[in-house]
Amino acid sequence: MGNVDTGSSSTVSNSPQVKSAINNIAGQISGMAKPGATSYVAPSANTTQGWQASLDAANNSAYSQGLAGAMSSFGNRAAGNELGSQDPGYATLRAKLENDVMASTNKSFNGSGLFGSDSNQKAAASGLADSLGALDYQQYSNSLDRQSSAAAMLPQLFQAGQLPASIQQAVGSAQDQSNQAQKLGELDWATRLSQALQGTSAAAGSTTTESKPLWLSLLGIGASAL
């Protein structure tokens, strides 16, 4: 007979095999539901070593110093500080050519006894103009090309400068995910066990038996008598 006040109902599987299997699985789930049980799996040694290797590479001072030097060099060139004769390397080359031309001219006139004469000075000036004029123009044109190339390199160097930080962020994100999984591991494990139990219970059809409260049964008998 049902509850006097409210009645009750119960549902059982139609299959004895399913009921037995559910009981077995429920027992296994109960055994796994131990305090501190978790679904968290710690990162492997290779993973943690890989994280550390990436961080070590990201913190390599040789890379950062080399990149800083390249940024400084290309930045100076892109700013136009190496145009024409302002290029230190070209200035050295130009001075050497000037010395060579003067030495050659003076040597020639010295051999003729005309060293320091007007003819000597005019020949030296003409030789310098011919030698340096075309060279200066070519250098200026080339330096403009190098300036444009340097300006194009700066964004690439900037991107290269972001690589260490990107590696650190990627490793940090992976570590954060691992830490979060560790914190939520017990809850996740309990949820999985609960879902497994529910899925197993619904694996077969069921039969529901319902009992009526006493007062409802008496009311039905009275209504039939009338």
PyMOL commands that set and color helices and strands:
alter all, ss='L'
color gray80, all
select helices_A, chain A and resi 16-32+45-58+61-78+84-86+88-111+118-201+214-225
alter helices_A, ss='H'
color red, helices_A
select strands_A, chain A and resi 8-13+206-211
alter strands_A, ss='S'
color yellow, strands_A
deselect
rebuild
show_as cartoon
